[in-house]
Amino acid sequence: MNVGAMILESHLSLRLAYASYFQVFEIISIVIFSAEYLYRIGYAIYQNGFAGAFQYIFSFFGLIDLISILPFYLNQFIKLDGRFLRILRLFRLTRIFKFGRKSNSLKVFTKALFSVKNELVFTLFLSVLTILFSASAIYYLEYDAQPEKFSSITESIWWATVSLATVGYGDVYPITVGGKIFASLISLVGIAVVAIPTGVISAAFVEEIYKARVKRKQ
């Protein structure tokens, strides 16, 4: 309901007509979420002392619970820039993850991610390295022909990212022969870069599902 209210509030006509209702609903939500957050901290202390509270606060769902309420309090006590406040409001969307607290499927998926975290970190490092190399190469290949679009390596990172992700928005593209050849090669490399983490996560997920089924049978 809270996420639904956030979506409806994005419509200017609804926001102007029902602003007070949205505000009241948000306050009610914050009271409930804050009470839940404090209760979970208290219950963690009751069970395992301050070590339990520390473990909950820095757990995945503990951070989700905190992020769900933090933007509201920051807006009340700190004078924030309008753009930064809009970004903070985006974190209200994390409240939907509360549904996953009792989800066995999400737990299995989380275990799968943690089981291949080293492989994913290496893949991320490889992706960043490939993006930087691609941005540097396309900068030197295209700068003379398109200095306004490839004005620096940092500006070229956008092109490298969308090309390696095989998205290709078409707002920036090479026009030189060397740039086109390089872009063709990078697009092929991008398929492999995207496929590696996809395959790793899929394999780990299937393995965790198999383990869960064997455990239930036992």
N, C-alpha and C positions, 0 to 999 in steps of 0.2 A: 504493500500500500504506500509505503514511504517513497519507494522508487517511482511508482506510478504518479504520485503527487509531484515529484521532481520533473517528470516528463511533461505533465500537464502544465506546470508552472512556466515552462519554457515558451509557451504560447502567450504572446503579448496580450491578446484579448482576454484570455482566462486570468492572467496575472493581474491585470487592471481591475477586472470584475470581482475576483475572489481573493485579493491579496491578503485580507485579514484572516480568511479561512485557512489559507496556506500557512500563514504565520502561526496560527493557533495549533494546527496539526503538526507543524514542525516542532513546536515547543513540547507538545505532548509526547512526540516521538523521542525527543532528546531526553526528557525525564525518564521514560521507560528504558532507553538504551543506557543512560547514565546509571540508573539504579541497578540494571543488570551487570554492568561493568564493575561497579563497586561490590556487588554481591559476590561475583566470581572471584574478586581479589580476596574478600573476606573468607570465602569458603576455601580458597587455596591456602590461606594462612591457617585456618582451622585444621586442615588436613595435614599439611606438610610444613607449617611454619612459614617464615619469610622466604625460604628457599622455594617453596611452592608458589608463592605469590610472584616471585621473580621469574620463575619458569612460565607461569601463565602470561604475565605481562609481555614477555618477549616471544611468546609462541605465535604461530601464524594467526590463529583466531583471536588471540589477545591483542595483536596489533590491529586486526580488522575492527575489533570492538572499540579500540582507542581512536582510530582514524575516522570511524563513523560519527563520533561526537566532537572530535577536536575542532573542526572548522567552525562549528557554532560558537564555542567558547572563545576562540581566537577573535571572531568577529565582534563579540560582546565586550571584550576587555582590551583589545588592541586595535588601534586605528590602522586599517589596511587599505592598500591601494585597490581600486576597483577591479583591475585586471587580475591581481593576485587573489582577490576574494572569489572571483569567478572560477579560478583554477581550484581553489580550496573546495568550492561547492561541488566540484566534480567528484571529490572523494566521498560524497554522500552515496554515490553509486555502489561503494564497497559494502554497504549494508545488505545488499542482496546475497553476499557471501555467507551471511549468518545462516542461510538455509543449508549450507554445506556442513554445518557443525555435526549433524547426525547422519551424514551421507556416507555410507560405506564405499560407494564408488569413488567419491572424492578422496577418501583416505587411501584407497588402493592407488589412485592416480598420484597422490602426493608421495607415497612410498616409492612408486616407480621413478618419479623425478629425482628423489634423493638417492636412489640406488645408482643412477647414472650421472650424478652431479659433476663428477670429474670430467667425464666425456663431454658434457654440455658446456662446461667452462672452457675446455679446449676448443670446442666448436665455435663458441663466442669469440675467443681470441683469434681463431683462424678467420672468422668473418670480419672482424675489425681490421685485421691485417690486410685482408683482400680489399676491403673498402678503401683503406688509405692508399694502397698501391694503385688501385683503379683511379681514384681521384687525382693522384699525382700524375699518372700517365696521361689521362685525358686532358689535364690542365696544360701539359707541355705540348700535346698534339693539337689542341683546339684554341689555345689562347690567342694566337695571331689572327685566326679567322673569326673568332667570336669573343673578343675581350670583355664584352659586357655580360656574357653568360658564364664564361669560365674565367672570371677575373682573378681567382686565387684557388689554391688547393682546397681551402675550407668551403668555398662556394661550390666546388666540384664534387664535394662529398654527397650532396643531394642527388646528383645524377648517378654517382656510383652506387648509392644505396638502392634507389628505385630500379636500377639496371640489374644489380645482383639479386634483388628480390623478384626479378622478372615481372615487375609491375609496368614500368615504362609509361609514365603519364603523358609524355610527348611535349611537355613544356620546355625541356632542354634536351637537345640531341646533337650529336656530332654531324658536321657537314663536310669535313675533309676526308680524303681517301684513307689516310692512316687512322683517323678517329673512328671511321665506320668499321674498318677491319678489327680494330681493337674492341669496339663495342660488341661486335658479333662474337668474338672470343669470350668476352666477359659475360655475355648473356648465357653462354653454355656453361661457364664456370659457376654462374649464379644458380643454375639448376642443381648442380652437385652440392653447393653450399647449403641450399635450402633442404635438399634431400637427406643430408647426413643427420641433422638433429631430428628430423621427422622419423627416420628409420630407427634411430637410437631410442627415442621416446616410445615409439610403437612397440618395439621389441621388449622394452622394459615393462610396459603396461601389460602386454600379453603374459609375460613371465609372472608378474604379480597376481594377475587373475588366476593363473594356473595354481600358484601357491595357495591362494585363498580357497580355491575349490578343494584342493587336497586337504587343507586344514579342516574344512567343514566336514569332509567325509570321515576324517579320523575322529 
